[in-house]
Amino acid sequence: MRNFAKLVNFEFRRFLPIFLALSGVLIVVQIIGVFIVSNSYKNNLEINYISGLMDKSEYISQYGLISMHQITNNIFFLGAIALVVVSLLIYLLFIWYRDWFGKNTFVYRLLMLPTNRMNIFFSKASSILIFIFGFVVLQILMIPMLHFILELLVPIDFRLDLSLTDIILGNQALSLFVPTYYVDFIIYYVIGIISMFVIFTMILMERSFRLLGFGMVIVYGGLIILLLISPDILQVLTNDYFYWMEVQIMRGALLILIGGLSLWLSNYLLNKKIRV
């Protein structure tokens, strides 16, 4: 356990500069977004209402009230989230390949550590999860800050104030990363963790068998897809014999099977087949 904690701390420190940089970009871009959207609304308000072209009811009827939904669904807010997501997806690959292609082939020393090699696997997965939850917490904290800026810029008569839950439910990206129901939270993140295990397994396949490994990755990926869609195929073949909940239970069982298979293969590859 001590060796595992050291490995997690090591991976954490390696990614921390990237995390801080991405956090800074997220904060700055989303603050810029709330200023741009709010000022655009205010400019339109000045042209049509303050200048006397419309009264209050006419303006609200035609243009509506501004709320955090306009803020969270603009390109600045969503673009910042997309940048973080893409960066984390790239890092899923980079976290392994840099150990092979980095200076002095660091993976050799990593694999020679006096610890179970699966600790290396789980430490990399744990560090990524830590940063995912870190970004989620940061985004949750950003929402009240952005709402406060909106309150400063737009008069209350032309603003619709929403609760944190309403803001999250009004944005698909936020609903995905911050589900408002515990069951959804567990399901989404279990699927994410299993997907990460699958990607790690594919990387280890390629690193173990090199050119042959590419073919194995394609076959394994095809097998995963086939397993995931098999409940739907079964429904078609049986003319919708199973209830919706039964199909979801089958899919959940297959996800657990895929996760277990990926862990078993990764353990086998790390201990028996991996080449430095």
QUIPE-V301524 format. One record per residue. N is the residue number from 1. RES is the residue in three letters. D_FIRST is the distance of its C-alpha to the first C-alpha in Angstrom with 2 decimals. Layout:
[[N | RES | D_FIRST] [N | RES | D_FIRST]]
This chain:
[[1 | MET | 0.00] [2 | ARG | 3.78] [3 | ASN | 5.44] [4 | PHE | 5.00] [5 | ALA | 6.22] [6 | LYS | 8.66] [7 | LEU | 9.85] [8 | VAL | 10.53] [9 | ASN | 12.30] [10 | PHE | 14.13] [11 | GLU | 15.38] [12 | PHE | 16.29] [13 | ARG | 18.41] [14 | ARG | 20.07] [15 | PHE | 21.31] [16 | LEU | 22.10] [17 | PRO | 25.66] [18 | ILE | 26.46] [19 | PHE | 25.26] [20 | LEU | 27.45] [21 | ALA | 30.36] [22 | LEU | 30.25] [23 | SER | 30.00] [24 | GLY | 33.04] [25 | VAL | 34.95] [26 | LEU | 34.19] [27 | ILE | 35.46] [28 | VAL | 38.53] [29 | VAL | 39.63] [30 | GLN | 39.40] [31 | ILE | 41.30] [32 | ILE | 43.92] [33 | GLY | 44.15] [34 | VAL | 44.92] [35 | PHE | 47.58] [36 | ILE | 49.21] [37 | VAL | 49.36] [38 | SER | 50.55] [39 | ASN | 53.16] [40 | SER | 54.43] [41 | TYR | 54.98] [42 | LYS | 56.64] [43 | ASN | 58.93] [44 | ASN | 60.04] [45 | LEU | 60.55] [46 | GLU | 62.76] [47 | ILE | 64.82] [48 | ASN | 65.53] [49 | TYR | 65.30] [50 | ILE | 65.85] [51 | SER | 68.70] [52 | GLY | 70.36] [53 | LEU | 70.30] [54 | MET | 68.46] [55 | ASP | 68.03] [56 | LYS | 64.65] [57 | SER | 64.86] [58 | GLU | 66.01] [59 | TYR | 63.22] [60 | ILE | 60.50] [61 | SER | 62.17] [62 | GLN | 62.17] [63 | TYR | 58.96] [64 | GLY | 56.84] [65 | LEU | 54.46] [66 | ILE | 51.54] [67 | SER | 48.08] [68 | MET | 44.43] [69 | HIS | 44.87] [70 | GLN | 46.90] [71 | ILE | 44.25] [72 | THR | 41.25] [73 | ASN | 43.23] [74 | ASN | 44.60] [75 | ILE | 43.59] [76 | PHE | 41.94] [77 | PHE | 39.49] [78 | LEU | 38.72] [79 | GLY | 38.78] [80 | ALA | 36.08] [81 | ILE | 33.82] [82 | ALA | 34.73] [83 | LEU | 33.86] [84 | VAL | 30.32] [85 | VAL | 29.91] [86 | VAL | 31.36] [87 | SER | 29.23] [88 | LEU | 26.00] [89 | LEU | 27.39] [90 | ILE | 28.20] [91 | TYR | 24.76] [92 | LEU | 23.33] [93 | LEU | 25.18] [94 | PHE | 24.93] [95 | ILE | 21.12] [96 | TRP | 21.35] [97 | TYR | 24.85] [98 | ARG | 24.64] [99 | ASP | 22.21] [100 | TRP | 25.03] [101 | PHE | 28.01] [102 | GLY | 26.86] [103 | LYS | 27.99] [104 | ASN | 27.31] [105 | THR | 25.47] [106 | PHE | 22.05] [107 | VAL | 20.47] [108 | TYR | 21.39] [109 | ARG | 19.15] [110 | LEU | 16.30] [111 | LEU | 16.67] [112 | MET | 17.04] [113 | LEU | 13.64] [114 | PRO | 12.18] [115 | THR | 9.43] [116 | ASN | 10.12] [117 | ARG | 12.55] [118 | MET | 11.80] [119 | ASN | 8.74] [120 | ILE | 11.80] [121 | PHE | 13.64] [122 | PHE | 11.42] [123 | SER | 10.83] [124 | LYS | 14.62] [125 | ALA | 15.32] [126 | SER | 13.32] [127 | SER | 15.17] [128 | ILE | 18.40] [129 | LEU | 17.98] [130 | ILE | 17.41] [131 | PHE | 20.63] [132 | ILE | 22.48] [133 | PHE | 21.99] [134 | GLY | 22.87] [135 | PHE | 26.11] [136 | VAL | 26.85] [137 | VAL | 26.64] [138 | LEU | 28.76] [139 | GLN | 31.29] [140 | ILE | 31.60] [141 | LEU | 32.27] [142 | MET | 34.77] [143 | ILE | 36.93] [144 | PRO | 38.30] [145 | MET | 38.89] [146 | LEU | 40.86] [147 | HIS | 42.73] [148 | PHE | 43.69] [149 | ILE | 45.12] [150 | LEU | 47.04] [151 | GLU | 48.48] [152 | LEU | 49.69] [153 | LEU | 51.40] [154 | VAL | 53.03] [155 | PRO | 55.31] [156 | ILE | 54.21] [157 | ASP | 57.36] [158 | PHE | 56.14] [159 | ARG | 52.45] [160 | LEU | 50.59] [161 | ASP | 47.57] [162 | LEU | 44.76] [163 | SER | 41.75] [164 | LEU | 38.22] [165 | THR | 38.05] [166 | ASP | 41.39] [167 | ILE | 40.36] [168 | ILE | 37.23] [169 | LEU | 39.28] [170 | GLY | 41.91] [171 | ASN | 39.69] [172 | GLN | 38.20] [173 | ALA | 35.48] [174 | LEU | 34.34] [175 | SER | 34.60] [176 | LEU | 32.29] [177 | PHE | 29.49] [178 | VAL | 30.17] [179 | PRO | 31.45] [180 | THR | 33.30] [181 | TYR | 32.46] [182 | TYR | 29.09] [183 | VAL | 29.73] [184 | ASP | 30.53] [185 | PHE | 27.42] [186 | ILE | 25.20] [187 | ILE | 27.36] [188 | TYR | 27.53] [189 | TYR | 23.86] [190 | VAL | 22.93] [191 | ILE | 25.60] [192 | GLY | 24.26] [193 | ILE | 20.68] [194 | ILE | 22.22] [195 | SER | 24.59] [196 | MET | 21.84] [197 | PHE | 20.27] [198 | VAL | 23.84] [199 | ILE | 24.45] [200 | PHE | 21.33] [201 | THR | 22.51] [202 | MET | 25.97] [203 | ILE | 24.88] [204 | LEU | 23.10] [205 | MET | 26.32] [206 | GLU | 28.44] [207 | ARG | 26.41] [208 | SER | 26.47] [209 | PHE | 30.18] [210 | ARG | 31.63] [211 | LEU | 35.13] [212 | LEU | 34.69] [213 | GLY | 31.45] [214 | PHE | 33.55] [215 | GLY | 35.49] [216 | MET | 32.42] [217 | VAL | 31.08] [218 | ILE | 34.48] [219 | VAL | 34.58] [220 | TYR | 31.10] [221 | GLY | 31.98] [222 | GLY | 35.25] [223 | LEU | 33.61] [224 | ILE | 31.34] [225 | ILE | 34.46] [226 | LEU | 36.45] [227 | LEU | 33.94] [228 | LEU | 33.86] [229 | ILE | 37.65] [230 | SER | 38.32] [231 | PRO | 38.74] [232 | ASP | 41.39] [233 | ILE | 43.07] [234 | LEU | 43.12] [235 | GLN | 44.75] [236 | VAL | 47.42] [237 | LEU | 48.13] [238 | THR | 48.46] [239 | ASN | 50.44] [240 | ASP | 47.87] [241 | TYR | 47.50] [242 | PHE | 44.10] [243 | TYR | 43.59] [244 | TRP | 41.61] [245 | MET | 38.81] [246 | GLU | 38.65] [247 | VAL | 38.32] [248 | GLN | 35.42] [249 | ILE | 33.67] [250 | MET | 34.20] [251 | ARG | 32.86] [252 | GLY | 29.72] [253 | ALA | 29.22] [254 | LEU | 29.75] [255 | LEU | 27.18] [256 | ILE | 24.54] [257 | LEU | 25.87] [258 | ILE | 25.68] [259 | GLY | 22.06] [260 | GLY | 21.17] [261 | LEU | 23.43] [262 | SER | 21.95] [263 | LEU | 18.37] [264 | TRP | 19.91] [265 | LEU | 22.03] [266 | SER | 19.34] [267 | ASN | 17.25] [268 | TYR | 20.58] [269 | LEU | 21.67] [270 | LEU | 18.60] [271 | ASN | 18.63] [272 | LYS | 22.40] [273 | LYS | 24.47] [274 | ILE | 23.09] [275 | ARG | 25.37] [276 | VAL | 24.91]]
